[in-house]
Amino acid sequence: MSASDQAIDIPSDTANEIGSAEQLKDPNYFPPLNVSIPLGIQHVMAMFVSNVTPAIIIAGAAGFGFGSNSADFPSMIYMMQMCMLLAGVTTLLQTIGFGAIGARLPIVQGTSFAFIPIIVPLVAGKGVDAMAAVTGGILVGGLLQACLAPFIGRLRFALPPLVTGLIVTMIGLSLLKIGIQYAAGGVPAIGTAEFGSLQNWGVASVVVVVTLGFKFYTRGMLSVSAVLIGLIAGYIVAYMLGMVHFGNIAKAAPFALPKIFPFGIEFSVAAILGITLMSFISAIETVGDVSGITKSGANREATDTEIKGATYADGLGSAFSSLFGALPNTSFSQNVGLIAMTGVMSRHVATIGALFLVVCGFIPKIGAIISTVPIEVLGGGVIIMFGMVASAGVKMLADVDWNSRNMVIFAISISIGLGLMLEPSALQHLPGTAKALMSTGLLPAAVIAIALNLL
């Protein structure tokens, strides 16, 4: 939820070109198309990589991702396709709305990183069949999240900065191992001479260096798109080294419709409990993003109607996504920051970006093109992205009153959570469901922090 708390000053010449200062603060204002379309594409560029990455990671953990040589590899391409399509659909649910559903604000939805630490242990090494339980968990979790909408504002007391900061930090820390594995050559390469080769690290380093260069020394959209530019640079270097293969592009269809329950559906206690808890946390984060948009774009507080509508769309959007084998959706904080940067509050700009994502979601070749990105290139990008998740949590913790009580809550929660994540074999005698939930590290840390905070 990293967005500026202050509305930016719009230069008078910019305001005259796009609209008046009051119009720029109005969600219902529709800027001219020559402005709206580029701004809509900017929203897509700001979230595109983060949106498809969870599908790649979860497919890899299950055993049908990059380098797996699995017959189910096309399922990963399908998941990426659905990430694009459903991100677009759920964004439209937020920007256009339907009855009480949707905030009717420029909220861009995308596939959530927060659920990765929960889902990875559930699918690890189990193949595409494990996705049925994930589908059931997302469906139930999304519906229960939507049920929170009428009274979501009254539940914020349970998640003060101490708890949310700890949880977000734990999410980032739990993902760091994946970034290093990818940069070194990917999980299938572990144990081989290729894993950790200088070539692999060299390609990943190109992504990191170029990303940092654009982040530190450019402004505006170049800075916002730094990770995407870094990935493109790494991709070019990898291509020159013969690491890019285009065979999957020819095999992909030029157009395809989504399938209902492509992986089947199964209701697993572990998946439902884990995903439901994270859905509750996601709902609170969405409230923060709504507040960030109205403060940075219009210099006002979010209304109860906007907060409820956003929560309905967040939960029902995830539940709807599960029908097509997609992963949970949530509001994307980087797009909140983009609104603060441009000063354009129009929901119709986000709608244009959403329509672009929907079109991409019907074209499997786009997913196939993304699948040609070497795992080492992706590793360089996710090292930065996951580190940013952890640093966002640390930023939240800066707002905590570090008295002795809060220090003890934080100490116990992170010690147990991080410890179990690093040594999951310590739980070998627990029943299967409890072991799957506890070994994430994130869930025990979150539950302990929430419970101790309420005492």
Buried (B, 14 or more C-beta within 10 A) or exposed (E): BBBBEEBBEBEEEBBEEBBEBEBBBBBEBBBEEEBBBEBBBBBBBBBBBBBBBBBBBBBBBBBBBBBBEBEBBBBBBBBBBBBBBBBBBBBBBBBBBEEEBBBBBBBBBBBBBBBBBBBBBBBBEEBBEBBBBBBBBBBBBBBBBBBBBEEBBEEBEBBBBBBBBBBBBBBBBBBBEBBBBBBBBBBBBEEEEBBBBEBBBBBBBBBBBBBEBBBEEBEEBEBBBBBBBBBBBBBBBBBEEEBBEEEBBEEBEEEBEBEEBBBEBBEBBBBBBBBBBBBBBBBBBBBBBBBBBBBBBBEEEBEEEBBBBBBBBBBBBBBBBBBBBBBBBBBBBBBBBBBBBBBBBBBBBBBBBBBBBBEBBBBBBBBBBBBBBBBBBBBBBBBBBBBBBBBBBEBBBEEBEEEEEBEEBBEBBBEBBBBBBEEBEEBEEEEEBBBBBBBBBBBBBBBBBBEBBEE
